[in-house]
Amino acid sequence: LLRSSLAPHSNMALSSTTPDHFPPTAGALSASSAPSSPLPPSTRDSAKQLPHRFFSLEFIFYLALIGTGVFYLIPFHLGPELERICLESPRCTRRLAPGMALFPDRREDRSDHQWSSFRRNLPLLLTALVLWCLISSLASLVLSYFVADKERRVRLKGVLYALASIVTLAALHRNGAVWLLLLAACNYFVARSLAGTRYLVPATWLFALGTMFLVHHKNEYFSLGWLIPSLSAFDEYAQVMRWHTMYNLMVLRLISFNLDHHWSLDDRGDARTDRDTASLSSPSAVFLKLSSTSSSSSPTSSPPSSSGSSSSSSSSSSDSVLPLPLPRSSPLESLKLSHSQSYSEFARTPITRDFFASPLFYLVYVFYIPLYFAGPIISSNAFMAQFSFSFRRIPFRDVLLYAARLLAMFLFFEWTLHYIYTFAVVYSGAWFEARPEPYYVLLFGYTAVHSMWFKFYIIWRFFRLWCLSDNIECIENMPGCVDLNGSVRGFWSIWHCSFNRWLIRYLYVPLGGNKRYALAVFATFTFTAVWHDLELHLLLWGWLMALIIVPEALVSMYFSQRRFGSLHAGPYWRHLVAFSMALNAILIISLNLLGFSVGTGVADDLVWAFYNRKGLYYLAWTLLFLTSGYQLVVEYRRVWPKKKKQ
């Protein structure tokens, strides 16, 4: 709970660049309104000057303990135990597939549906990635040579992308593509009819939530025969991929388009939304990561009017809110872009109304193939700004290094699936029938969360690699290891990061942000649970997460105050921080296992597994193991605070 008060550069601290949490014309707070570091200057200076302790006896002990747990207990104790449990259960054995060529004598765990689908279709996806990038590069080269007008060039490129998207939808979903296009057309009608009015926001959310419920729970109505009886014969064609499984991701893009379009028309909407984020003294100011910039920043990042801003920033309306660009003859005239801009800068680039009025760019954004299957989620502002900037090129060397790291992680995860059958024993039920000792339960919980992290890490990075190869930058969904954060807010800042930013931009801030902190947090996690699936255990997971975040923010704010500067500099502070991070890690692992892995049906078994002397003994060793690991994290952030995100 006390992790964020460790150093001024902790993961909850204000970032150095303005994130895309706010509507497009929202910028950063002025430098005078940014809060100072929670540590006194003398403490901060001494922390930077102290040498690291990694070669001390204390930290050698920590490294030895972590190495024993990760590189010995998990592969040589937990792995054989999971293999024994799985081979004794016929249901579990049927879930194992023949191993790949690198491991011919082993069987592979492909029980997880998402990983199995990705792994099975990986050759096809790689082929599609290469063909897409070749055609896109060739089209850009031909258009730049034969078409001089920049706007016409972008529109022709949009026509090519739209046709490719429609062909892909028809090939994958067959008749389901008709329903996806029809739902997208209905949402576009809502956006164009109500944008700029007070009815747009409730209409957008009602349409999104209503269609999500109908698509997943009343999908028998979505047939061509029900719409037009003479077309019922087309319903018999089997779909390669069920279209309604892709609708949840599509809904996020629909909401993004509607609200960005609405903010581009409502000259008051952005300023009002930012004022509702309240002052920096509220607990979630850290959660929002509001950035501080100088008053000489670019026009697209002018500081918005905020109740927590300084008087100097709020006294002048011209400095508070940037006037939105008026419609022009060419929408590209208002885009002041450069090759070195980051995703956050693209997300804050004001887009003219002509872009939102074009159904072509709407179709390209909603059904952009590299991000259609799994994300990451990109706002309509960021996508349209990059798509219109057709000469932007991401360095090939960076893309190649990104692909090399992804390949290394893929091979390592494949090795773990051949020797540690985590998914198979859970999905088959063999783990719960075996009722293993608490020692294995703790090792299994730690390994299961990391298996989920590896799975999403590889899937999301593959599609981001596809996106980067097409010169479109999007948010990294897994920017850091799951072990590097010991708080709930820190955990969600690196787990499905693009969805986290989407929630802050389109739900948390419009609901009031800091002024209505508890309400905004509960509504955000409720929508998160419903978006995954309308299940009771997911709703309980979301509400428990919200119940944890609110007091955590209050405690973090309380211990970050200046009067605790002497405590921060004391000899026991880092031990207290590491221990609190270990407690939070156990809580996060437990909640995510109950929400997305084992479910609430076995919660009693997990509790009773530790309600004895042996269970408490192993739980104490787990706390020591995690505390040792977080001691390394605390020391790393103390010595190299600016490298914390790397």
C-alpha positions as CSV (number, residue, x, y, z in Angstrom):
1,L,0.0,0.0,0.0
2,L,2.9,2.3,0.6
3,R,4.8,1.6,-2.6
4,S,4.0,4.8,-4.4
5,S,5.5,7.0,-1.7
6,L,8.9,5.3,-2.2
7,A,10.4,7.9,-4.5
8,P,9.3,10.9,-6.6
9,H,9.8,8.8,-9.8
10,S,7.6,5.9,-8.7
11,N,5.1,4.4,-11.1
12,M,2.4,6.5,-9.7
13,A,4.3,9.8,-10.1
14,L,3.5,12.4,-12.7
15,S,4.8,11.4,-16.1
16,S,7.0,13.6,-18.2
17,T,4.8,13.6,-21.2
18,T,1.1,14.2,-21.4
19,P,-0.8,10.9,-21.8
20,D,-3.9,10.6,-24.0
21,H,-6.2,10.4,-21.0
22,F,-8.1,13.5,-21.9
23,P,-10.2,14.6,-24.9
24,P,-8.2,15.7,-28.0
25,T,-7.8,19.4,-27.1
26,A,-7.0,18.7,-23.5
27,G,-3.4,19.3,-22.6
28,A,-1.2,19.2,-19.6
29,L,-1.2,21.1,-16.4
30,S,1.1,24.0,-16.1
31,A,4.3,23.6,-14.3
32,S,3.2,25.7,-11.4
33,S,0.2,23.4,-10.7
34,A,2.2,20.2,-10.6
35,P,2.7,18.9,-7.1
36,S,6.2,18.7,-5.8
37,S,8.0,15.5,-4.9
38,P,6.8,13.8,-1.7
39,L,10.5,13.6,-0.5
40,P,12.4,16.6,0.8
41,P,15.2,17.9,-1.5
42,S,17.9,16.6,0.8
43,T,16.4,13.1,0.8
44,R,16.0,13.1,-3.0
45,D,19.6,14.2,-3.5
46,S,21.0,11.7,-1.1
47,A,19.0,8.9,-2.7
48,K,20.5,9.7,-6.1
49,Q,24.0,9.8,-4.8
50,L,24.0,6.6,-2.8
51,P,25.6,3.6,-4.5
52,H,23.5,0.5,-5.1
53,R,23.5,-2.5,-2.7
54,F,23.2,-5.3,-5.2
55,F,26.6,-6.8,-4.3
56,S,26.0,-6.6,-0.6
57,L,25.4,-9.8,1.4
58,E,21.8,-8.8,2.0
59,F,21.0,-8.6,-1.7
60,I,23.0,-11.6,-2.6
61,F,20.7,-13.5,-0.2
62,Y,17.7,-12.0,-1.9
63,L,19.0,-13.0,-5.4
64,A,19.7,-16.5,-4.2
65,L,16.2,-16.9,-2.8
66,I,14.6,-15.6,-5.9
67,G,16.8,-17.7,-8.1
68,T,15.9,-20.8,-6.1
69,G,12.2,-20.1,-6.4
70,V,12.0,-19.2,-10.0
71,F,14.7,-21.4,-11.6
72,Y,14.5,-24.5,-9.3
73,L,11.2,-24.9,-7.4
74,I,8.9,-24.0,-10.4
75,P,10.5,-26.1,-13.1
76,F,11.8,-29.0,-11.0
77,H,9.0,-29.3,-8.3
78,L,5.8,-27.7,-9.7
79,G,6.4,-28.9,-13.2
80,P,6.6,-32.7,-12.4
81,E,3.7,-32.4,-10.0
82,L,1.5,-30.8,-12.6
83,E,2.5,-33.5,-15.1
84,R,1.7,-36.2,-12.7
85,I,-1.7,-34.8,-11.9
86,C,-2.5,-34.3,-15.6
87,L,-1.4,-37.8,-16.7
88,E,-3.5,-39.4,-14.0
89,S,-6.6,-37.6,-15.4
90,P,-8.0,-38.7,-18.8
91,R,-9.7,-35.4,-19.2
92,C,-6.5,-33.5,-18.7
93,T,-4.5,-35.8,-21.0
94,R,-6.8,-35.3,-23.9
95,R,-6.0,-31.6,-23.7
96,L,-2.3,-32.1,-24.5
97,A,-1.2,-31.8,-28.1
98,P,1.9,-33.2,-29.8
99,G,5.0,-31.2,-29.1
100,M,6.7,-28.9,-31.6
101,A,9.9,-29.9,-33.4
102,L,12.1,-28.4,-30.8
103,F,10.6,-30.7,-28.1
104,P,9.8,-33.9,-30.0
105,D,9.6,-36.1,-26.8
106,R,7.2,-33.8,-25.0
107,R,3.5,-33.0,-25.2
108,E,2.3,-29.4,-25.3
109,D,-0.4,-27.7,-23.2
110,R,-2.8,-26.1,-25.6
111,S,-5.8,-26.0,-23.3
112,D,-6.2,-22.3,-23.3
113,H,-8.6,-21.4,-26.1
114,Q,-7.0,-18.0,-26.9
115,W,-3.5,-19.3,-27.1
116,S,-4.6,-22.4,-29.0
117,S,-6.4,-20.3,-31.6
118,F,-3.4,-18.0,-31.9
119,R,-0.9,-20.8,-32.1
120,R,-3.0,-22.8,-34.7
121,N,-3.5,-19.7,-37.0
122,L,0.0,-18.3,-36.5
123,P,1.3,-19.3,-40.0
124,L,-1.8,-17.7,-41.6
125,L,-1.3,-14.6,-39.5
126,L,2.4,-14.3,-40.4
127,T,1.4,-14.6,-44.1
128,A,-1.3,-12.0,-43.7
129,L,1.2,-9.7,-41.9
130,V,3.8,-9.9,-44.7
131,L,1.2,-9.5,-47.5
132,W,-0.5,-6.6,-45.8
133,C,2.8,-4.7,-45.3
134,L,4.0,-5.4,-48.8
135,I,0.7,-4.2,-50.4
136,S,0.5,-1.2,-48.1
137,S,4.1,-0.2,-48.8
138,L,3.6,-0.7,-52.6
139,A,0.4,1.4,-52.5
140,S,2.0,4.2,-50.6
141,L,4.9,4.2,-53.1
142,V,2.7,4.3,-56.1
143,L,0.4,6.9,-54.7
144,S,3.3,9.2,-53.7
145,Y,4.7,8.9,-57.2
146,F,1.5,9.4,-59.2
147,V,-0.8,11.5,-56.9
148,A,0.5,14.9,-56.0
149,D,-2.4,16.0,-53.9
150,K,-1.9,14.9,-50.3
151,E,-5.6,14.7,-49.3
152,R,-6.5,12.7,-52.4
153,R,-3.6,10.3,-51.7
154,V,-4.8,9.7,-48.2
155,R,-8.4,9.1,-49.4
156,L,-7.2,6.6,-52.0
157,K,-5.2,4.8,-49.4
158,G,-8.3,4.7,-47.2
159,V,-10.3,3.1,-50.1
160,L,-7.7,0.4,-50.4
161,Y,-7.8,-0.3,-46.6
162,A,-11.6,-0.3,-46.5
163,L,-11.8,-2.8,-49.4
164,A,-9.2,-5.0,-47.7
165,S,-11.2,-4.9,-44.4
166,I,-14.5,-5.8,-46.1
167,V,-12.9,-8.7,-48.0
168,T,-11.3,-10.0,-44.7
169,L,-14.6,-9.7,-42.8
170,A,-16.5,-11.6,-45.5
171,A,-13.8,-14.4,-45.6
172,L,-13.8,-14.8,-41.8
173,H,-17.4,-14.2,-40.8
174,R,-19.4,-14.9,-44.0
175,N,-22.9,-13.7,-43.3
176,G,-21.8,-12.3,-39.9
177,A,-19.9,-9.6,-41.7
178,V,-23.3,-8.2,-42.7
179,W,-24.2,-7.7,-39.1
180,L,-20.9,-6.1,-38.2
181,L,-21.3,-3.6,-41.0
182,L,-24.9,-3.0,-40.1
183,L,-24.1,-2.3,-36.4
184,A,-21.3,0.0,-37.4
185,A,-23.7,1.8,-39.7
186,C,-26.2,2.3,-36.9
187,N,-23.5,3.6,-34.6
188,Y,-22.3,6.0,-37.4
189,F,-25.9,7.3,-37.7
190,V,-26.0,7.9,-33.9
191,A,-22.8,9.8,-34.1
192,R,-23.7,12.0,-37.0
193,S,-27.2,12.7,-35.8
194,L,-26.4,13.6,-32.1
195,A,-22.8,14.7,-32.1
196,G,-22.5,18.1,-30.4
197,T,-25.7,17.7,-28.4
198,R,-26.2,16.5,-24.8
199,Y,-27.9,13.3,-26.1
200,L,-24.8,11.9,-27.8
201,V,-23.0,10.5,-24.7
202,P,-26.0,8.6,-23.2
203,A,-27.2,7.4,-26.6
204,T,-23.7,6.1,-27.4
205,W,-23.4,4.1,-24.1
206,L,-27.0,2.8,-24.4
207,F,-26.3,1.6,-27.9
208,A,-23.0,0.0,-26.9
209,L,-24.3,-1.8,-23.8
210,G,-27.6,-2.8,-25.5
211,T,-26.0,-4.3,-28.5
212,M,-23.3,-6.1,-26.4
213,F,-26.1,-7.8,-24.5
214,L,-28.1,-8.7,-27.6
215,V,-25.1,-10.0,-29.5
216,H,-23.9,-12.3,-26.7
217,H,-27.1,-13.4,-25.1
218,K,-29.7,-13.1,-27.9
219,N,-27.6,-14.0,-30.9
220,E,-30.4,-16.2,-32.4
221,Y,-31.9,-13.0,-33.7
222,F,-28.8,-12.2,-35.7
223,S,-29.5,-14.2,-38.8
224,L,-30.2,-13.1,-42.4
225,G,-33.2,-15.3,-42.4
226,W,-34.7,-13.4,-39.5
227,L,-33.9,-10.1,-41.3
228,I,-34.9,-11.2,-44.8
229,P,-36.6,-14.6,-45.1
230,S,-35.4,-15.1,-48.7
231,L,-31.8,-15.0,-47.5
232,S,-32.1,-17.7,-44.9
233,A,-30.0,-20.1,-47.1
234,F,-26.9,-18.0,-46.4
235,D,-27.1,-18.7,-42.7
236,E,-26.0,-22.3,-43.3
237,Y,-22.5,-21.2,-44.4
238,A,-20.1,-22.0,-41.5
239,Q,-18.1,-19.1,-40.2
240,V,-14.3,-19.4,-39.9
241,M,-14.5,-17.1,-36.9
242,R,-17.7,-16.3,-35.0
243,W,-18.4,-12.6,-35.6
244,H,-19.9,-11.9,-32.1
245,T,-16.6,-12.8,-30.4
246,M,-15.0,-9.8,-32.1
247,Y,-17.8,-7.3,-31.2
248,N,-16.6,-6.4,-27.7
249,L,-13.4,-4.9,-29.1
250,M,-15.3,-3.3,-31.9
251,V,-17.6,-1.6,-29.3
252,L,-14.6,0.2,-27.8
253,R,-13.7,1.7,-31.2
254,L,-17.4,2.7,-31.8
255,I,-17.5,4.6,-28.5
256,S,-14.1,6.2,-29.2
257,F,-15.3,7.5,-32.5
258,N,-18.5,8.9,-31.2
259,L,-17.0,10.7,-28.2
260,D,-14.0,12.1,-30.1
261,H,-16.4,13.3,-32.8
262,H,-18.6,14.8,-30.1
263,W,-15.7,16.6,-28.5
264,S,-14.6,18.0,-31.9
265,L,-18.0,19.7,-32.2
266,D,-18.6,20.8,-28.6
267,D,-16.4,23.7,-27.9
268,R,-17.2,23.5,-24.2
269,G,-17.1,19.7,-23.7
270,D,-13.4,19.3,-23.3
271,A,-12.9,22.1,-20.8
272,R,-15.8,21.0,-18.8
273,T,-14.6,17.4,-18.7
274,D,-11.1,18.5,-17.6
275,R,-12.5,20.7,-14.8
276,D,-14.4,17.8,-13.5
277,T,-11.1,15.9,-12.9
278,A,-10.7,18.0,-9.7
279,S,-7.5,19.0,-8.0
280,L,-4.2,17.3,-7.7
281,S,-4.8,16.9,-4.0
282,S,-7.4,14.2,-4.5
283,P,-6.2,10.6,-4.3
284,S,-6.6,9.7,-8.0
285,A,-4.5,12.5,-9.3
286,V,-1.6,10.0,-9.2
287,F,-3.8,7.4,-10.8
288,L,-4.5,9.7,-13.7
289,K,-0.8,10.5,-14.2
290,L,-1.5,14.1,-15.1
291,S,1.7,15.5,-16.6
292,S,3.4,18.8,-16.0
293,T,4.7,20.9,-18.8
294,S,6.0,24.4,-19.2
295,S,3.9,27.2,-20.3
296,S,5.9,27.3,-23.5
297,S,4.6,24.0,-24.7
298,S,3.1,23.4,-28.1
299,P,-0.4,24.7,-28.9
300,T,-1.8,21.2,-28.9
301,S,-0.8,20.7,-25.3
302,S,-2.0,24.0,-23.8
303,P,-3.0,23.5,-20.2
304,P,-6.8,23.0,-19.7
305,S,-8.7,24.9,-17.1
306,S,-8.8,22.8,-14.0
307,S,-9.9,23.3,-10.4
308,G,-6.6,22.1,-9.3
309,S,-4.6,24.4,-11.6
310,S,-2.8,27.5,-10.4
311,S,-4.4,30.8,-10.5
312,S,-2.1,31.9,-13.3
313,S,-3.2,29.0,-15.5
314,S,-6.9,29.6,-14.9
315,S,-6.9,33.4,-15.2
316,S,-6.5,33.5,-18.9
317,S,-9.0,31.6,-21.1
318,S,-6.6,31.7,-24.0
319,D,-4.0,29.8,-22.1
320,S,-6.5,27.4,-20.6
321,V,-8.3,25.9,-23.5
322,L,-7.1,25.7,-27.1
323,P,-9.9,26.7,-29.5
324,L,-10.9,23.8,-31.7
325,P,-10.0,24.1,-35.4
326,L,-12.9,25.1,-37.7
327,P,-13.7,23.1,-40.8
328,R,-11.4,23.8,-43.7
329,S,-11.4,23.0,-47.3
330,S,-8.7,20.3,-46.7
331,P,-8.7,18.5,-43.3
332,L,-5.0,17.9,-43.6
333,E,-4.2,21.6,-43.4
334,S,-4.9,21.7,-39.6
335,L,-2.6,18.7,-38.8
336,K,0.8,19.8,-37.7
337,L,2.6,16.5,-37.4
338,S,6.2,15.4,-37.4
339,H,8.1,12.1,-37.8
340,S,9.2,12.2,-34.2
341,Q,5.8,12.4,-32.6
342,S,4.8,9.8,-30.1
343,Y,1.4,8.0,-29.7
344,S,0.4,10.4,-26.9
345,E,1.1,13.4,-29.1
346,F,-0.9,11.9,-31.9
347,A,-3.8,11.2,-29.5
348,R,-3.9,14.9,-28.5
349,T,-3.7,16.2,-32.1
350,P,-7.0,18.0,-32.9
351,I,-8.8,16.3,-35.8
352,T,-11.0,18.5,-38.0
353,R,-14.7,17.7,-38.3
354,D,-14.2,16.6,-42.0
355,F,-12.4,13.5,-40.9
356,F,-15.3,12.4,-38.6
357,A,-17.9,13.3,-41.3
358,S,-16.2,10.9,-43.7
359,P,-17.7,7.3,-43.6
360,L,-14.6,6.1,-45.4
361,F,-12.2,7.0,-42.5
362,Y,-14.8,5.7,-40.0
363,L,-14.8,2.3,-41.8
364,V,-11.0,2.2,-42.0
365,Y,-10.7,2.9,-38.2
366,V,-13.4,0.5,-37.0
367,F,-12.2,-2.5,-39.1
368,Y,-8.5,-1.8,-39.3
369,I,-7.3,-5.4,-39.7
370,P,-3.9,-5.4,-37.8
371,L,-5.8,-4.3,-34.6
372,Y,-9.2,-6.0,-35.4
373,F,-8.5,-9.4,-33.8
374,A,-7.0,-8.6,-30.4
375,G,-6.0,-4.9,-30.2
376,P,-4.2,-3.0,-28.7
377,I,-7.0,-0.4,-28.5
378,I,-6.3,2.9,-30.2
379,S,-8.3,6.0,-30.0
380,S,-9.9,7.4,-33.2
381,N,-7.9,10.6,-32.8
382,A,-4.5,8.8,-32.6
383,F,-5.4,6.5,-35.6
384,M,-6.7,9.2,-37.9
385,A,-3.8,11.5,-37.1
386,Q,-1.3,8.8,-38.0
387,F,-3.2,7.4,-41.0
388,S,-3.4,10.9,-42.5
389,F,0.3,11.4,-42.1
390,S,1.2,9.0,-44.9
391,F,4.9,9.9,-45.0
392,R,5.6,8.8,-41.4
393,R,8.0,5.9,-41.2
394,I,8.9,3.9,-38.1
395,P,12.6,2.9,-38.3
396,F,12.9,-0.6,-39.7
397,R,15.7,-1.4,-37.2
398,D,13.3,-0.7,-34.3
399,V,10.6,-3.0,-35.8
400,L,13.2,-5.7,-36.3
401,L,14.5,-5.5,-32.7
402,Y,10.9,-5.6,-31.5
403,A,10.2,-8.7,-33.5
404,A,13.4,-10.4,-32.2
405,R,12.4,-9.8,-28.6
406,L,9.0,-11.2,-29.4
407,L,10.4,-14.3,-31.0
408,A,12.6,-14.9,-27.9
409,M,9.6,-14.6,-25.6
410,F,7.6,-16.9,-27.8
411,L,10.2,-19.7,-27.7
412,F,10.5,-19.4,-23.9
413,F,6.7,-19.6,-23.4
414,E,6.6,-22.6,-25.7
415,W,9.2,-24.3,-23.5
416,T,7.1,-23.7,-20.4
417,L,4.0,-25.1,-22.1
418,H,5.9,-28.3,-22.9
419,Y,7.1,-28.8,-19.3
420,I,4.6,-27.0,-17.0
421,Y,0.9,-27.9,-17.7
422,T,-0.7,-25.0,-15.9
423,F,-3.7,-24.4,-18.2
424,A,-4.5,-28.1,-18.7
425,V,-4.9,-29.0,-15.0
426,V,-7.1,-26.0,-14.4
427,Y,-9.5,-26.2,-17.4
428,S,-9.8,-30.0,-17.1
429,G,-10.6,-29.8,-13.3
430,A,-7.8,-32.2,-12.5
431,W,-6.1,-29.6,-10.2
432,F,-9.2,-29.4,-7.9
433,E,-9.7,-33.1,-7.9
434,A,-6.1,-33.8,-6.8
435,R,-6.3,-31.3,-3.9
436,P,-2.6,-30.7,-3.7
437,E,-0.7,-29.4,-0.6
438,P,-0.5,-25.6,0.1
439,Y,3.1,-25.7,-1.0
440,Y,2.0,-26.5,-4.6
441,V,-1.0,-24.2,-4.4
442,L,1.2,-21.2,-3.8
443,L,3.6,-22.1,-6.5
444,F,0.7,-22.8,-8.9
445,G,-0.9,-19.4,-8.2
446,Y,2.3,-17.6,-8.9
447,T,2.9,-19.6,-12.1
448,A,-0.7,-19.3,-13.4
449,V,-0.7,-15.5,-13.3
450,H,2.6,-15.4,-15.1
451,S,1.4,-17.9,-17.7
452,M,-1.6,-15.5,-18.4
453,W,0.9,-12.6,-18.6
454,F,3.1,-14.4,-21.1
455,K,0.1,-15.4,-23.2
456,F,-1.3,-11.9,-23.5
457,Y,2.2,-10.5,-23.8
458,I,2.9,-12.5,-27.0
459,I,-0.5,-12.2,-28.6
460,W,-0.8,-8.4,-28.1
461,R,2.8,-7.8,-29.1
462,F,2.3,-9.8,-32.3
463,F,-0.5,-7.6,-33.4
464,R,1.3,-4.4,-32.3
465,L,4.2,-5.6,-34.4
466,W,1.8,-5.9,-37.4
467,C,0.6,-2.3,-36.6
468,L,4.2,-0.9,-36.3
469,S,5.1,-2.6,-39.6
470,D,2.3,-0.6,-41.2
471,N,3.7,2.6,-39.6
472,I,0.9,3.0,-37.1
473,E,2.0,3.3,-33.5
474,C,-0.3,2.1,-30.7
475,I,0.0,1.6,-27.0
476,E,2.0,-1.3,-25.6
477,N,-0.5,-3.4,-23.7
478,M,2.2,-5.1,-21.5
479,P,4.9,-2.4,-21.1
480,G,6.5,-4.1,-18.1
481,C,6.8,-7.4,-16.2
482,V,3.9,-8.1,-13.9
483,D,6.3,-8.5,-10.9
484,L,7.5,-4.9,-11.1
485,N,4.4,-3.4,-9.4
486,G,3.2,-4.0,-5.9
487,S,0.0,-2.0,-6.0
488,V,-3.4,-2.5,-7.7
489,R,-3.1,0.8,-9.6
490,G,0.4,0.0,-10.7
491,F,-0.7,-3.5,-11.8
492,W,-3.4,-2.1,-14.0
493,S,-1.0,0.5,-15.5
494,I,1.0,-2.3,-17.1
495,W,-1.8,-5.0,-17.7
496,H,-3.8,-4.3,-20.8
497,C,-2.5,-0.8,-20.7
498,S,-4.4,0.4,-23.8
499,F,-7.7,-0.6,-22.3
500,N,-6.7,1.1,-19.1
501,R,-6.1,4.4,-21.0
502,W,-9.3,3.9,-22.9
503,L,-11.3,3.6,-19.7
504,I,-9.7,6.7,-18.2
505,R,-10.2,8.8,-21.4
506,Y,-13.8,7.8,-22.1
507,L,-15.3,6.7,-18.8
508,Y,-13.4,7.7,-15.7
509,V,-12.8,11.3,-16.5
510,P,-16.2,12.0,-18.0
511,L,-17.8,10.5,-14.9
512,G,-16.1,13.1,-12.7
513,G,-12.7,11.7,-12.1
514,N,-11.2,13.0,-8.9
515,K,-14.3,14.9,-7.8
516,R,-16.4,11.7,-7.8
517,Y,-13.5,9.3,-7.2
518,A,-15.4,6.3,-5.7
519,L,-18.3,6.5,-8.2
520,A,-15.9,6.8,-11.1
521,V,-13.8,3.8,-10.0
522,F,-16.8,1.6,-9.2
523,A,-18.4,2.4,-12.6
524,T,-15.1,1.8,-14.4
525,F,-14.5,-1.6,-12.9
526,T,-18.2,-2.6,-13.4
527,F,-18.0,-1.8,-17.1
528,T,-14.7,-3.7,-17.2
529,A,-16.3,-6.8,-15.8
530,V,-19.4,-6.5,-18.0
531,W,-17.2,-5.9,-21.1
532,H,-15.3,-9.2,-20.4
533,D,-18.6,-11.1,-19.8
534,L,-21.8,-10.8,-17.9
535,E,-20.9,-13.3,-15.2
536,L,-21.3,-13.0,-11.4
537,H,-17.7,-13.9,-10.6
538,L,-16.5,-11.2,-12.9
539,L,-18.8,-8.6,-11.3
540,L,-17.5,-9.7,-7.9
541,W,-13.9,-9.4,-9.2
542,G,-14.5,-5.9,-10.5
543,W,-16.2,-4.7,-7.3
544,L,-13.4,-6.1,-5.1
545,M,-10.8,-4.4,-7.3
546,A,-12.7,-1.1,-6.8
547,L,-12.9,-1.6,-3.1
548,I,-9.1,-2.1,-2.9
549,I,-8.2,0.9,-5.1
550,V,-10.0,3.5,-3.2
551,P,-8.4,3.0,0.2
552,E,-5.1,2.3,-1.5
553,A,-5.1,5.7,-3.1
554,L,-5.9,7.4,0.3
555,V,-3.1,5.6,2.1
556,S,-0.7,6.3,-0.8
557,M,-1.6,10.0,-0.7
558,Y,-1.3,10.1,3.1
559,F,2.2,8.6,3.3
560,S,3.4,10.7,0.4
561,Q,3.2,13.9,2.3
562,R,6.2,15.9,3.3
563,R,5.9,15.3,7.0
564,F,7.0,11.6,6.4
565,G,10.3,12.7,4.8
566,S,12.3,11.5,7.8
567,L,10.5,8.2,7.8
568,H,11.3,7.8,4.1
569,A,15.0,8.3,4.8
570,G,15.0,5.8,7.7
571,P,16.6,2.4,7.6
572,Y,13.4,0.5,7.9
573,W,11.4,2.3,5.2
574,R,12.4,0.1,2.2
575,H,11.7,-3.0,4.2
576,L,8.2,-1.8,5.0
577,V,7.6,-0.8,1.4
578,A,8.8,-4.2,0.0
579,F,6.7,-6.1,2.6
580,S,3.6,-4.1,1.6
581,M,4.2,-4.7,-2.0
582,A,4.4,-8.5,-1.3
583,L,1.1,-8.4,0.5
584,N,-0.5,-6.5,-2.4
585,A,1.0,-9.0,-4.9
586,I,-0.7,-11.9,-3.1
587,L,-4.0,-10.0,-3.1
588,I,-3.7,-9.2,-6.8
589,I,-2.8,-12.8,-7.7
590,S,-5.7,-14.2,-5.7
591,L,-8.3,-11.9,-7.1
592,N,-7.2,-12.5,-10.7
593,L,-7.2,-16.2,-10.2
594,L,-10.7,-16.1,-8.8
595,G,-11.9,-13.8,-11.5
596,F,-10.3,-15.3,-14.6
597,S,-8.9,-18.7,-13.8
598,V,-10.2,-20.9,-11.0
599,G,-13.4,-19.0,-10.4
600,T,-15.3,-18.4,-7.2
601,G,-16.5,-22.0,-6.9
602,V,-13.2,-23.1,-5.4
603,A,-12.7,-20.1,-3.2
604,D,-13.5,-22.1,0.0
605,D,-11.0,-24.8,-0.9
606,L,-8.3,-22.2,-1.4
607,V,-9.1,-20.6,2.0
608,W,-9.2,-23.8,3.9
609,A,-5.9,-24.9,2.3
610,F,-4.1,-22.3,4.4
611,Y,-6.3,-22.6,7.5
612,N,-3.8,-24.9,9.2
613,R,-0.2,-24.8,10.5
614,K,1.4,-26.1,7.4
615,G,-0.5,-23.7,5.1
616,L,0.5,-20.7,7.3
617,Y,4.1,-21.9,7.2
618,Y,4.2,-22.0,3.4
619,L,2.4,-18.7,3.3
620,A,5.1,-17.1,5.4
621,W,7.8,-18.5,3.1
622,T,5.9,-17.0,0.1
623,L,5.8,-13.6,1.8
624,L,9.6,-13.9,2.4
625,F,10.1,-14.9,-1.3
626,L,8.0,-12.0,-2.6
627,T,9.5,-9.5,-0.2
628,S,13.0,-10.4,-1.3
629,G,12.0,-9.9,-4.9
630,Y,10.5,-6.5,-4.2
631,Q,13.6,-5.5,-2.3
632,L,15.4,-5.7,-5.6
633,V,12.6,-3.6,-7.3
634,V,12.8,-1.0,-4.6
635,E,16.6,-0.7,-4.8
636,Y,16.5,-0.6,-8.6
637,R,14.0,2.3,-8.6
638,R,16.0,4.1,-5.9
639,V,19.3,4.0,-7.9
640,W,17.9,4.3,-11.4
641,P,14.5,6.1,-11.0
642,K,14.3,7.2,-14.7
643,K,14.7,3.6,-15.9
644,K,11.7,2.3,-13.9
645,K,9.5,1.8,-17.0
646,Q,12.3,-0.1,-18.9
